[in-house]
């Protein structure tokens, strides 16, 4: 008796699945069956993709009325053309990742996990084993996050910044209810600050609703986030959305937390291994730190590779209390602001400077801020430039406008 063909086995298995009744099994038995079915599903997807590659090679899809093999596979599997194309590309790339190929064929990783591993291995050779080990014990999200981290860290920060800038986009449209919908792609320094502010406002609304209702809010977090987003867009609320509701940032959580190697901060650029990144946002170039917008509240954490050396909070705008205190001038005269350079009495065109620069952990505080006229500020910048702290000096002047 001839052995059943692959097609016959597949049909028989499908018939078994159709007739299966979960209710006749215990919970533990169902859990074991579901876990095995998940592996079978992964293995089936791998076999399907490999078979589709062979169909493309033989042009067999044309006999079925399709000129495009991706369209044929999408129709056969009930997926999108994009998903079909990605699956076939993953199957083709498995020659570069033999261990992942075996794991996919055996159902131990999904098509999407295999795709992420192959992509990262292609861009960062030597990544396969780390990601494969992670994939076999976790979900797709964890693999995507680790893969993204490995790929971005492998790109020169300045080049990464250029690519992120080129990829920025924002779209909006209306759905069938007339609701305004949108999507966006923003550089980490912009997007992370925006997301942090939005999350902070959403959390505040969630807590307020819970206090009022005495239980879990009736509305979803997504609905509350929509309200928080609308609040952020109110011009007359611009000062309060990021801080304490009074136009200041006193006590507010930072929009951005930047972790930077102190050596890279001092010299103005990073060497290999001196990673600078936004917490929750990935690597950031040194030049981008200096160009951060005036509305961003930054916490800077400097380290020497082994321990934290400085922690500083940088509000781009002075608080109302700081402005009042600085406006009365220096003691003992308290006769208004003037250039702090000895012998200079200029009172116009003053610029606020950090005495201890950002790269040294200097905070935006009354003790570390000084008023300098334009000529003396340029002279200080030149001294810092000669000492190797030019980038930090230019950045400091922007961080605390008068």
C-alpha positions in Angstrom: 0.0 0.0 0.0 1.4 3.3 -1.1 2.2 5.9 1.6 -0.2 8.9 1.7 1.0 12.0 -0.1 1.6 15.3 1.6 -1.7 16.6 0.3 -3.6 13.6 1.6 -2.0 13.9 5.1 -2.9 17.6 5.2 -6.5 16.9 4.2 -6.8 14.2 6.8 -5.4 16.4 9.5 -7.8 19.2 8.6 -10.7 16.8 8.9 -9.5 15.8 12.4 -9.4 19.5 13.4 -12.9 20.1 12.1 -14.3 17.2 14.2 -12.4 18.1 17.4 -14.6 19.0 20.4 -12.6 20.8 23.1 -15.5 20.2 25.6 -14.6 16.5 26.0 -11.2 17.3 27.3 -10.0 18.8 30.7 -8.5 22.2 30.9 -5.0 20.9 31.2 -5.5 18.6 28.2 -6.8 21.5 26.1 -3.8 23.6 27.1 -1.4 20.9 25.9 -3.4 20.5 22.7 -3.4 24.2 22.0 0.3 24.5 22.6 0.9 21.7 20.1 -1.5 23.2 17.6 0.5 26.5 17.9 3.6 24.6 16.9 1.8 22.8 14.1 0.5 26.2 12.9 4.1 27.6 12.8 5.4 24.5 11.0 2.5 24.6 8.5 3.2 28.3 7.8 6.9 27.4 7.2 6.0 24.5 4.9 3.5 26.7 3.0 6.0 29.4 2.4 8.6 27.0 1.2 6.1 25.4 -1.1 5.0 28.8 -2.4 8.7 29.6 -3.3 8.7 26.4 -5.4 5.4 27.4 -7.0 7.0 30.7 -8.0 10.1 29.0 -9.4 7.9 26.7 -11.5 5.4 29.5 -12.4 2.6 27.1 -11.4 0.5 29.9 -10.1 -0.1 31.0 -13.7 -2.0 27.8 -14.4 -4.4 28.8 -11.6 -5.2 32.1 -13.2 -2.7 34.4 -11.3 0.1 36.4 -12.9 1.5 37.4 -9.4 2.5 34.6 -7.1 2.1 36.8 -4.0 -1.5 37.5 -5.0 -2.1 33.7 -5.5 -0.7 32.9 -2.0 -2.7 35.7 -0.4 -5.8 34.3 -2.0 -5.0 30.7 -1.0 -4.2 31.6 2.6 -6.7 34.4 3.1 -4.0 36.8 4.0 -2.8 40.1 2.5 -0.5 40.3 -0.4 2.1 41.9 1.8 1.9 39.1 4.3 2.3 36.5 1.5 5.3 38.3 0.1 6.9 38.6 3.5 6.4 34.9 4.2 8.0 33.9 0.9 10.9 36.3 1.4 11.5 34.9 4.9 11.6 31.4 3.4 14.2 32.5 0.8 16.3 34.2 3.5 16.6 31.0 5.6 19.8 29.9 3.9 21.5 32.7 5.9 20.0 31.5 9.2 20.1 27.6 9.2 19.3 27.3 12.9 16.3 29.6 12.6 15.2 27.7 9.5 15.2 24.4 11.5 13.3 26.1 14.4 10.7 27.5 12.0 10.2 24.2 10.2 9.7 22.4 13.6 7.2 25.0 14.7 9.3 26.4 17.5 9.2 30.0 16.1 6.5 31.8 14.1 6.9 33.2 10.6 7.0 36.8 12.0 9.7 35.8 14.5 11.8 34.1 11.8 11.4 37.2 9.6 12.6 39.4 12.4 15.6 37.2 13.1 16.6 37.0 9.4 16.3 40.8 9.0 18.5 41.5 12.0 21.1 38.9 11.0 21.3 40.4 7.6 21.9 43.9 9.0 23.9 42.9 12.1 25.7 39.6 11.4 26.1 37.4 14.5 22.6 38.3 15.9 20.9 35.0 15.0 21.6 32.9 18.1 20.7 35.7 20.6 17.4 36.4 18.9 16.6 32.7 18.3 17.1 31.9 22.0 14.8 34.8 22.9 12.1 33.8 20.3 11.9 30.2 21.5 10.9 31.4 25.0 9.0 34.6 24.4 6.5 36.4 22.1 6.9 38.3 18.9 7.0 41.7 20.6 10.1 40.8 22.6 11.9 39.7 19.5 11.0 42.8 17.6 12.1 45.0 20.4 15.5 43.3 20.7 16.0 43.2 17.0 15.2 46.9 16.6 17.7 47.7 19.4 20.4 45.7 17.8 19.9 47.2 14.4 19.7 50.8 15.6 22.8 50.4 17.8 24.8 49.2 14.8 24.2 52.4 12.9 26.3 55.5 13.4 24.2 57.9 15.5 24.6 60.8 13.1 23.6 58.6 10.1 20.7 57.2 12.2 19.5 60.7 12.9 19.6 61.5 9.1 17.7 58.4 8.3 15.1 59.1 11.0 14.7 62.6 9.7 14.2 61.4 6.2 11.6 58.9 7.3 9.4 61.3 9.3 5.8 61.5 8.2 2.3 62.4 9.4 -0.9 61.4 7.8 -4.6 62.1 8.6 -7.9 61.0 7.1 -11.6 60.5 8.0 -13.2 57.2 8.7 -16.8 56.1 8.0 -18.1 57.9 11.1 -16.4 61.1 10.1 -13.8 60.7 12.8 -10.4 62.3 12.1 -7.8 59.6 12.2 -4.1 59.8 11.8 -0.7 58.2 12.0 2.8 59.6 12.4 6.5 58.7 12.5 8.6 61.0 14.6 12.3 61.0 15.6 12.8 59.6 19.1 13.7 63.0 20.6 10.3 64.4 19.4 8.1 61.3 19.5 9.3 60.1 22.9 8.7 63.5 24.5 5.3 63.6 22.9 4.4 60.1 24.1 5.6 60.7 27.6 3.5 63.9 28.0 0.5 62.1 26.5 0.9 59.2 28.9 1.3 61.5 31.8 -1.9 63.3 31.0 -3.7 60.1 30.4 -2.6 58.7 33.7 -3.9 61.8 35.5 -7.3 61.4 33.8 -7.4 57.7 34.7 -6.6 58.4 38.4 -9.2 61.2 38.5 -11.9 59.0 37.0 -11.1 56.2 39.4 -11.4 58.6 42.4 -14.7 59.9 41.1 -16.2 56.5 40.3 -14.6 54.5 43.1 -13.7 51.7 40.8 -12.2 51.0 37.4 -13.1 53.8 35.0 -16.1 53.0 32.7 -14.3 54.5 29.7 -11.3 52.7 28.2 -7.7 54.1 28.5 -7.8 54.7 24.7 -10.8 57.0 25.1 -9.1 58.9 28.0 -6.0 59.2 25.9 -8.0 60.8 23.1 -9.2 63.3 25.6 -5.7 63.9 26.8 -4.5 64.4 23.2 -7.3 67.0 22.6 -6.1 68.7 25.8 -2.6 68.9 24.6 -3.8 70.6 21.4 -5.5 73.4 23.3 -3.3 76.5 22.8 -4.3 78.0 26.2 -3.2 74.8 27.9 0.3 74.7 26.4 2.0 75.7 29.6 0.1 73.3 31.8 0.1 70.1 29.8 3.6 69.1 30.7 3.8 70.2 34.3 1.9 71.1 37.4 -1.1 72.9 35.7 0.3 76.3 36.5 2.5 76.9 33.5 5.6 75.5 35.1 7.3 72.2 35.1 7.9 72.0 38.9 7.7 68.4 40.0 6.9 67.2 36.6 8.2 64.0 35.1 10.7 64.5 32.4 9.6 64.5 28.8 13.0 62.9 27.9 15.5 60.9 30.0 18.8 60.8 28.2 21.6 58.4 29.3 25.0 59.5 27.9 28.6 58.5 28.3 30.3 61.4 30.1 33.4 61.0 28.0 31.3 61.4 24.8 29.5 64.4 26.2 32.8 66.1 27.0 34.4 65.6 23.6 31.2 66.2 21.6 31.1 62.9 19.9 30.9 59.2 20.8 33.5 56.5 20.2 32.5 52.8 19.6 30.8 51.4 22.7 29.9 54.8 24.2 26.2 54.5 23.6 24.0 57.5 24.2 20.2 56.8 24.2 16.8 58.1 25.1 15.1 55.9 27.6 12.3 54.3 25.7 13.4 55.9 22.4 16.7 54.3 21.3 20.1 55.8 20.3 20.4 59.6 19.9 23.2 61.6 18.2 25.3 64.1 20.2 24.3 66.8 17.8 20.6 66.1 18.4 21.0 66.6 22.1 22.2 70.1 21.5 19.3 70.8 19.1 16.5 69.6 21.3 13.5 71.9 21.2 12.7 74.6 23.6 9.6 72.9 25.0 11.3 69.7 26.1 12.1 69.0 29.7 15.2 66.8 29.9 16.7 64.6 32.6 20.3 63.9 31.7 22.1 60.9 33.3 25.9 60.8 32.7 27.9 57.7 33.3 31.5 56.5 32.9 30.6 53.1 31.6 30.3 51.5 35.1 28.5 54.0 37.4 26.4 57.1 37.2 28.5 60.3 37.6 25.9 63.0 37.3 22.1 63.4 37.2 20.8 66.8 36.1 17.3 68.1 35.2 17.1 70.6 32.4 13.9 72.6 31.9 14.2 74.4 28.6 12.2 77.4 30.0 12.9 78.8 33.5 10.1 78.4 36.0 8.2 81.5 37.0 10.0 81.5 40.4 13.4 81.3 38.7 12.6 84.1 36.4 11.4 86.4 39.2 14.5 85.6 41.3 16.9 86.2 38.4 15.1 89.4 37.3 16.0 91.3 40.4 19.7 90.9 39.8 22.7 89.7 41.8 23.2 90.4 45.5 23.8 92.6 47.4 22.5 95.3 45.0 19.5 93.4 43.6 19.3 96.2 41.0 18.3 94.2 37.9 20.1 91.9 35.5 23.5 92.8 34.0 26.5 91.0 32.6 28.2 88.9 35.3 31.7 89.4 33.7 33.7 91.6 36.2 33.8 95.2 35.0 31.0 94.8 32.4 27.8 96.8 33.1 25.8 95.8 30.0 22.1 95.3 30.6 20.8 94.8 27.1 21.0 91.7 24.9 21.9 89.4 27.8 22.1 85.6 27.4 21.7 83.0 30.0 24.5 80.5 30.4 25.2 77.4 32.4 28.4 78.1 34.5 29.0 74.3 34.8 28.1 73.0 31.3 25.6 70.3 30.5 28.5 67.8 29.8 29.7 68.3 33.4 26.2 67.7 34.9 25.4 71.4 35.4 21.7 71.9 36.3 19.3 74.6 35.4 19.3 76.2 38.8 19.9 79.7 40.1 23.3 78.8 41.4 24.5 77.5 38.0 23.0 80.2 35.8 24.8 83.4 34.8 23.9 86.4 32.7 26.4 87.3 30.0 26.3 89.9 27.3 26.9 88.7 23.7 30.6 89.5 23.5 31.5 87.9 26.8 29.3 84.9 26.1 31.1 84.4 22.8 34.4 84.7 24.7 33.4 82.1 27.2 32.3 79.8 24.4 35.7 80.2 22.8 37.4 79.3 26.1 35.2 76.2 26.3 36.0 75.4 22.7 39.7 75.5 23.4 39.2 73.2 26.4 37.3 70.7 24.2 33.8 71.5 25.5 32.6 73.5 22.5 29.5 71.5 21.8 28.4 71.5 25.4 29.0 75.3 25.7 26.9 76.1 22.6 24.1 73.7 23.9 24.1 75.4 27.4 23.2 78.8 25.9 20.2 77.3 24.3 19.0 75.4 27.3 18.2 78.4 29.5 16.9 81.4 27.6 16.6 84.5 29.6 
